[in-house]
């Protein structure tokens, strides 16, 4: 399998939630009625008025238009999804190797260089963990001759 190709099957709950969205359901009902027998129901989350897969360019243009109207920076849906997932995963404690693999980065270094600055408190947390380890080791070393260990 090409390393740049990834399946969204792991996100079936998200896909199902989008598919069940009331607005999407209503839009599909009107599209089916308008298209009649020409409607090609493929069970897609995002489809055109005939039920076929929408062009990624159309989706990108629509996203940029909505961002402009909202006065926020425009990201492609692909970039927004990748960056959001990686940032949230790292800040939630997901192991960097897993975060590297999902968006298809070639190395953990690339992933950490790109996203670690988004994680508030990363330096503080690392310092606290190392300090706790140091205290534990120091305490352990001091208790080698005693029967009670503190670590």
Secondary structure, DSSP 8 states (H G I E B T S, - for coil): --TT---SGGGHHHHHHHHH-HHHHHHHHHHHHHHGGG------SSB-TTS-B--HHHHHHHHHHHHHHHTS----HHHHHHHHHHHHHHHTT--HHHHHHHHT-S-HHHHHHHHGGGSTTHHHHHHHHHHHHHHHHHHHHHTTTSS----
